[in-house]
Amino acid sequence: MQDSTHNKMKIEDFIAPIVNTAIKVVTDPLGFFKNMAKSGGFIEPLIFMVAMGIVSGVLQALLAVFGLVSGVPFSMALASIVIAPVLMAVFGLVVAFVLFIIWKIMGSQESFETAFRCNAYISSITPINMVLSIIPYIGPVLGFIWMMYLLILASIEVHRIRPKVAWIVFGAICAFLSLASINSQLALKEQKSETQKLLDRYNKELQDTRPEEAEKAAGEFLKRLKEEAGNK
């Protein structure tokens, strides 16, 4: 009984700091970055980032169950519970390196470790952005704006970058990512519309054809689909 209680306390002691940090970043980002430790190792922020990946993966699976994630099979969404934390860790390092370069160009004197810690704690908003992403067009843009705001606060409070410079640089990055997101969604919608038109047309033709002609028409349809995909 004591061992069970002890294990429960250990789990709570492990989870509580992660939850508290995430809540702090979301509700009081200015206060968080003002007091954020610039050093202390990579393990703690890495674990935090992986935890955010797990939460994001679980949310994606739940959204898929309710049919709120378009174009993602449930099996793939379920696998994201395992895949998301791994991707979060790998891409977290890559993004941290990119941010480190950007901050250096902007005049930061901080180390890569500091850049990594900033990026890791900014991942607090990833689960929320996962939910926002189900809103067409607007959702991803809101996510980019929120991320931009946190990056600007980290730039000013942690890296001592001038506010005007931070707003210009990360505002431009946010605008680029938002436009790219909208364009990709529009392109995907157009592709789905064209595919549906092809399906409707060939279904109509198949209703008036004999079995051997239907097989030939199906082959032509698949060929047309491949050509459409190649043109994209």
Secondary structure, DSSP 8 states (H G I E B T S, - for coil): -HHHHHHHHHHHHHHHHHHHHHHHHHH-HHHHHHH--S-S-SHHHHHHHHHHHHHHHHHHHHHHHTT-STT--HHHHHHHHHHHHHHHHHHHHHHHHHHHHHHHHHT----HHHHHHHHHHHGGGHHHHHHHTTSTTHHHHHHHHHHHHHHHHHHHHTS---HHHHHHHHHHHHHHHHHHHHHHHHHHHHHHHHHHHHHHHHHHHHHTS-HHHHHHHHHHHHHHHHHHHHH-
